[in-house]
């Protein structure tokens, strides 16, 4: 996996909860489009899951991603 992919995967693994793409962009300093592409790959591999929920960082209700074992 590419370095930004490892950064995102590591962040999701070490931080509990769910995060929107906007917050991942701000926290990780990776462009939103790149985060979206990487998240699709991580979802396909089973490393993370997307759902509608509340972002743990900003508190907005929207599409969020979290570790696969945390997603419901």
N, C-alpha and C positions, 0 to 999 in steps of 0.2 A: 504494500500500500504506500501511496505517496506521503510525504511528510505532513501536509495539512490533514490528510485522512487519519494519520496516527494521532495528531493533536486532538482532533475531534473525538475519535474513539477513546482516547485516554481521558479527556475531559468528562465524557458521559460515564465512563467507568468509575471515575474517582469522585464525581459529584452526584449525589442522589437527586432525584426529581426529574422534571421535564423542562425543556427549554425551547423557546421559539427561535426561528432562524435569525430574527433581528437581534436578539440578545447574544446568540452565539457569535454573530458577526462582530458585535461591539466587544465582547469579552475576549474573543480569540484573535481579533484583528485579521480575519479572513473574509474576503468578499462573499456577500450573500449568495450569489449565483454558484460560486465554488462550493459553499457549504451545502446548498441544495443538491448539487450533483453527488457530492460525497455521501450525504445522508441517504440518497437513493441506493447507492452501492452498499452501504452498511445495512440498510433494511433488507436488501436482497440476500445478504449473507447471514442475516439473523442477529446481527450485533446490536441493532437498535430497532425501535418501533415508533411509528408516528400515530398520533391520535389527537382528537380535539380535547383540549384540557387547559389548565391554568399554568402559565409559565412560572417556574419557581423563581425566576430572576425579576421579571417586571410585573407579574401578577395579572397580565391580560389573559383572557380566555380566547384561545385560537389554536391552530395546529401547532403541536409541540412534539418533541422527540425525547426519548429517554432510553435507558438501557433496556434491552429486550426482556430481561427477567423482572423489571419493575413495571413494565407496561401491562395494562389490564384490558 
